[in-house]
Amino acid sequence: MQSPNRCESHQQYMRFAIELARQNLEAPFGAILVDGRTGKTVAEGINRWRENPVLHGEMDAILKLVQSTDDIPWSQLTLYTTAEPCCMCMGAILWTGIGSVVFGTSIATLTQLGWKQIQISAAEVLRHCPSARCELLPGVLEEECDALFRTAQRTGQ
């Protein structure tokens, strides 16, 4: 079981990812990368699919970090994202060696809400990469994240 302080910090970082996601209410996928050694946010991203169809929030954050530094402690990073990473993003997470992923809304919930998704869970992608060392923590501020996606669907954006 996680300590209360660790849980509170997960919520704090997820709130930041939610605020980022509000920059694109059409596709509210926000992501941040946090250095576990310092607690510092080292990169952030939002879904920018209109610019490039592969710029999901997670991919945007990963690419920004790559462009900003050569010395990246990938295994020490935690990625916080408003929704469960799709199989493309999860593949990139595993290839980079990011140590943990914390997410809000699940792919199953996104599908229920009418979002087009490849219905392969992040855990399933992880299972097929036995050499990967990545911890998944689902459901952090899930209701708040779900609300972002419900609102985007209701407004028709």
Beta strands, then each sheet from edge to edge (+ up, - down):
strand 1: 30-35
strand 2: 41-46
strand 3: 77-83
strand 4: 100-105
strand 5: 135-137
sheet 1: 2+ 1- 3+ 4+ 5+
end
